[in-house]
Amino acid sequence: MKLKNHPYAQCSVRVLLDGSIVFTSYSTDVIYIDKDGWLYVTGLYSATTRKQIGYFLKEYVPFLSFQDIKNLYYNSRLLNIYTAEIKNA
């Protein structure tokens, strides 16, 4: 499905049957949140994808910023969006 506030952006969100969420920019899965709330970032990619990550965060994880995502990615960490626990990827 498209983001509500940016329906024409070349990105989408899939909610899987188990409740996991996958954010895709163009054809690349960028952020994955599993059913237990562990958020994993596969990359930051282009400037456009970085903007789209911000759009996704505002809609699905509003307490996180792009800077948070950047830190998780560069430090190879996972974040639990329910408990705020951080662990190595």
N, C-alpha and C positions, 0 to 999 in steps of 0.2 A: 504494500500500500504506500501511497505517497505521504509526505509530511503535510500536515494540515495547513501550516502557515507558509509553505513553499511548495505548492503542488506542481510547479513547472520545473523544479530543480531535477537534475538527472541523478536522483537518488531515491531509495525506497527503504522501507522497513518491513521485515517479515516477522510475524509472531508465529512460532512453531507450535505444534500440538502440545508439547510438554511445557509451554510457557516461555521458552527461550526467545530472545529477541536478536535479530540480525540486521544491522544497518549496512546497506550496500550503496556505494557511490559508483555510478556508471555500472560496471560489471564486477566490481571488486568488493568482497565482504571486508568491511573496515573495522566494525565493532561488533562484538558478540557478547551478549549477556545470557549466561546459562540460567536454568530454572532456579538455581540456588542463589542467584544474584551476583555471581562472579563476572566482572566485566573484563574483557580481553581486547586489546587494540592490536590490529595486524600491521598498521602503518599509518603515516600521516599523508603520504602521497602528494598530490598537487595542491596549489593554492585554492583551487575550486573545491576540492575535497575537504580541505581544512575549514572552509566556510560552511560546507554541508555538515561537517561534524558539529559545528556550533549550532546549526539549526536542529539537528537531532537531539543534542543535549538539552536545549531549551524545551523541547517537547516531551522527551522521555526521561531525562535525568537532570532536572533543572538545578540541582544543588552542585553539579560539577561544571567546571569551566574547560575551555579548550586547553588552558595551561595545565590543568589536572591530567587531562588525557595525554598531553605531550610528555609530562613527567612520567606517567605510567609506561608509556611506550619506550622512552629513552632509558628507563631504569629496569626494563623487562619485569614489570610488576603487574599483578592482578589486583583489582579492588572489588570488595563485596559491597554492592550498593545498599544492602540492607543493614549491615553491621559496621561498615567503614573499615573492616579488617583489610590489611594489605599483605600480600604474599608474593614470593618470587614466581615468575611464570614457568 
